[in-house]
Amino acid sequence: MKSFDIFSAVETFIVSTFDFSIHFSEYTVFQSPAIKLHKHGRGCGGVAVFVRNPLLKFVTQVHCAYDNMVSLKLSGDLLG
């Protein structure tokens, strides 16, 4: 993953916010946890978007009212 500045993971099945920094210390993660549809069993869905830390000044998280979705706004300065 070290060759990517921004990448995402879907179907993480993680029901609560998870600390990814143990494995991805160079990244900040924006996540939407999975939803548990039934009392028993694993969560459904889950999304995590990883942004390399030096790029954070160009990224703003946009509030999203939908489950299993992460919305980010990239600054035009980043893209030129």
C-alpha positions as CSV (number, residue, x, y, z in Angstrom):
1,M,0.0,0.0,0.0
2,K,3.0,2.3,0.4
3,S,2.7,3.3,-3.3
4,F,-0.8,4.9,-2.9
5,D,-1.5,8.3,-1.5
6,I,-5.3,7.6,-1.2
7,F,-7.0,4.3,-1.1
8,S,-10.2,2.7,0.2
9,A,-11.4,-0.5,1.6
10,V,-15.0,-1.6,1.4
11,E,-16.9,-4.4,3.2
12,T,-14.6,-4.0,6.3
13,F,-17.3,-5.6,8.5
14,I,-16.0,-3.5,11.4
15,V,-18.9,-2.3,13.5
16,S,-17.2,0.3,15.5
17,T,-14.4,2.8,14.8
18,F,-11.2,0.8,14.5
19,D,-7.6,2.1,15.1
20,F,-5.8,1.3,11.8
21,S,-2.7,3.3,12.9
22,I,-1.0,0.1,14.1
23,H,-0.7,-1.1,10.5
24,F,-1.0,2.2,8.5
25,S,0.8,4.8,10.6
26,E,1.5,6.9,7.5
27,Y,-2.2,7.4,6.8
28,T,-5.2,9.0,8.4
29,V,-8.4,7.0,8.0
30,F,-11.9,8.3,7.4
31,Q,-14.5,5.5,8.1
32,S,-18.1,4.6,8.1
33,P,-18.6,1.6,10.3
34,A,-20.5,-1.5,9.3
35,I,-24.1,-1.9,10.4
36,K,-25.2,-4.8,12.4
37,L,-28.6,-5.9,10.9
38,H,-29.2,-8.7,13.4
39,K,-28.3,-9.3,17.0
40,H,-26.1,-12.2,16.1
41,G,-23.5,-12.3,13.3
42,R,-21.1,-9.8,11.8
43,G,-21.7,-6.3,10.6
44,C,-22.8,-5.6,7.1
45,G,-20.7,-3.2,4.9
46,G,-18.2,-0.8,6.3
47,V,-16.0,1.7,4.4
48,A,-12.6,3.1,5.2
49,V,-10.7,5.7,3.1
50,F,-7.0,6.1,3.9
51,V,-5.2,9.4,3.1
52,R,-1.4,9.8,3.4
53,N,-0.8,12.3,6.2
54,P,1.1,14.9,4.2
55,L,-2.0,15.3,2.0
56,L,-4.4,16.0,4.9
57,K,-4.1,19.8,4.4
58,F,-5.8,19.3,1.0
59,V,-8.6,17.0,2.2
60,T,-11.8,17.9,4.0
61,Q,-14.4,15.4,5.1
62,V,-17.9,16.2,3.9
63,H,-20.8,15.2,6.1
64,C,-22.8,12.4,4.6
65,A,-26.1,11.2,5.9
66,Y,-25.9,7.8,4.2
67,D,-24.6,4.6,5.7
68,N,-21.5,2.9,4.2
69,M,-20.3,6.0,2.5
70,V,-17.4,8.4,3.1
71,S,-17.3,11.7,1.2
72,L,-14.1,13.7,0.9
73,K,-13.5,17.1,-0.8
74,L,-10.1,17.5,-2.4
75,S,-8.6,21.0,-2.7
76,G,-7.9,22.3,-6.2
77,D,-4.4,23.0,-5.0
78,L,-3.7,19.3,-4.7
79,L,-4.8,18.6,-8.3
80,G,-3.3,21.8,-9.8
